[in-house]
Amino acid sequence: MKLNTYLFILIFTILACSNESADDGNNNNGNFESDGVLISSITSSEQNSDYQYVSYFTYDGTKIVSRTDTSYYNGSQNTTYIYTYTYTDNKISLIQSSKNHGGDSNYYSYEEFLYNSQGMVSEIRYFDNCDGSNSCDLHGSYSVEYNSNGSISVTYNFDNDGDGVNDGYSIYTYNIDNSGNLISGSRLTESDDNCEYSFSSQYDNNNNNNNPVKNITGSYNLGIFAGSFLLDGSYSWGTLGLTKNPNIVTYLSDGCDNSENNYTDIIEYAYDYNEAGYPRNIIVDITETYGSDTYTGEEIITIEYN
């Protein structure tokens, strides 16, 4: 089972304009002191599954240039997705996504990032169904608001068929700690089922341990969304923390008119760290409870650095 099943709170990706070359020393990563450690590859395999997922990363200095995600079935290459990143003023402004399957490669979607006067992401627009002339349909937009109490509100308006008419919305609320790590949140979605969605997370409090994406230029400007923009969505261990790594994350759906839609998902993470304090091996244990039925699974993640 893929962990992005649980990522209802962080299903975002990226867009926008000009290109910059080498890193100029200001990596737009807030007050973090960069030690230059960058992810080179991530390999993920799931318990009792014939699939394996591998991501490779390329950089220009500390700016991410591309990420290539390939799935393998029984050891044979299945599908490859290529994500190409563009920077403006040391912030990620555009990610173009292409699919390579059976030798056929073409751009099929992209995301656009806009930032506020404080340099933090304020709007994300997702475009899909791109043709050869890069004419695309706008399928969704996220508006990000930073509240005076330190919480973050995100409103997502979606257009399923790209006809320019909104088909619905979701409103997300995120609570973060003083270091920018997600600690809890909720989602309200326009639907007839009246489900109440929420999550909570606990972190590894060892200050010598580092989140793998923290040295990538522009990750700070993406804030709590950095992991989901820079990593494949299946690696949920990287989406919740800006400076730390989660130990336990709980997702809850409750109060649904259809009781079959009520569930509790608990994800537990065990880390093996390298000498620099970055996770190199992660075991992810998953427990899903739907009514009286409980399912378990495990994912093993291996990370290599430059």
Number of C-alpha atoms within 10 A of each C-alpha: 16 14 18 15 11 20 17 15 22 19 14 20 26 27 23 21 13 11 14 14 12 11 13 10 10 11 21 18 20 12 7 12 9 14 9 11 17 23 22 15 18 21 19 20 20 19 13 10 11 11 18 19 21 19 21 16 20 17 17 13 17 20 25 22 17 20 22 19 21 20 19 16 13 10 10 10 15 16 15 20 18 21 23 18 24 24 22 15 14 23 25 30 24 26 27 21 23 19 20 15 14 10 8 8 13 15 21 17 26 26 24 21 24 20 17 12 7 8 15 20 23 19 19 23 23 22 21 20 16 16 13 9 7 13 12 17 19 23 22 23 21 21 16 21 17 14 9 7 7 13 16 18 19 20 19 19 19 20 17 15 14 17 11 13 13 14 15 14 17 16 17 20 18 22 18 18 12 7 10 17 24 27 18 20 20 20 20 16 17 12 10 9 13 14 21 15 22 21 22 17 21 19 18 16 11 10 9 11 18 21 20 25 23 25 23 23 25 28 27 26 22 22 20 24 24 24 25 23 21 24 22 22 22 19 20 23 27 24 29 30 30 25 20 26 27 25 17 19 22 19 22 18 19 17 14 16 12 12 14 10 14 18 20 18 19 19 23 18 20 17 17 12 14 13 9 11 15 24 22 18 19 18 18 22 17 20 15 17 15 15 12 6 8 12 10 14 16 19 21 17 20 16 18 16 15 9
